[in-house]
Amino acid sequence: MRIEHADLSLIGDREDNQDRVTVAATEKAALLVVIDGMGGHSDGSRAADTALKSLIDSFQQTSLPMFDPIGFLHLSLSRAHDDVARLGNGQSIDARPRATIAVCLVQEGAAYWAHVGDSRIYHIRHGKLVSRTRDHSHVELLLREGKITEEELPNHPMRNFVECCLGGDPAIPEMTISGRHTLQSGDVLLLCTDGIWANLRDTDIAAFFRDDTQQLRAWLEALGRRAVQASSPFSDNSTAAVMRYLG
């Protein structure tokens, strides 16, 4: 499997960075993960660190290529949720560490992805959006019910209210898991926290990866700078992992 990948995590206008990102790649499969820690200064970071370690452990303990990639995503996310939820034992429910997450598995010419909360996955082809995940958020629910329009999303007062996440309640959260997405040479997969997409349009994000000959890291760094500038002076941590499939 031939791939190119890069990752980025910018602190933005925050005092610390509670996002985490990694790309674990072998000759047979690759796992991309982005996590947005939620909570107090230390609790958000603890939640993100715990979830990331859990996902990477699950990936490293599984034979590659995976026989059941969809089952892997469900089980590994459930395990990560349990690990984060245990951090909150003995705390009030509002104080427990939490995190949103996006994870993508690539193997045998295809991608499988899953997310919890409002960390996103974009599938991009020649600078145009093929598909993206839909957030587990209050405004997304209002949009699906027809109570608001796409144009109202960026300025809605509850735009940052997440409906589900890792941690908090011990019950397994709602998670969205995709089916098999066949990849073409040059396809780009972008995973990012809300600090990247909050004040950028989907079409603008996809356009950053329009030139297949450009170095992937340079485009990702340009996207990160644009995201921070678009949200300044209140920009969040802005984190992303990107992979280009080369065949």
Secondary structure, DSSP 4 states (H G I P E B T S, - for coil): --EEEEEEEE-TTSSS--EEEEEEE-SSEEEEEEEEEESSHHHHHHHHHHHHHHHHHHHHTS-SS-S-HHHHHHHHHHHHHHHHHHHTTTS-GGGS-EEEEEEEEEETTEEEEEEESS-EEEEEETTEEEEE----BHHHHHHHTTSS-GGGSTT-TTTT-BS--EESSSSPPP-EE---EE--TT-EEEEE-HHHHTTS-HHHHHHTT--TTS-HHHHHHHHHHHHHHHHTTS---EEEEEEEE--
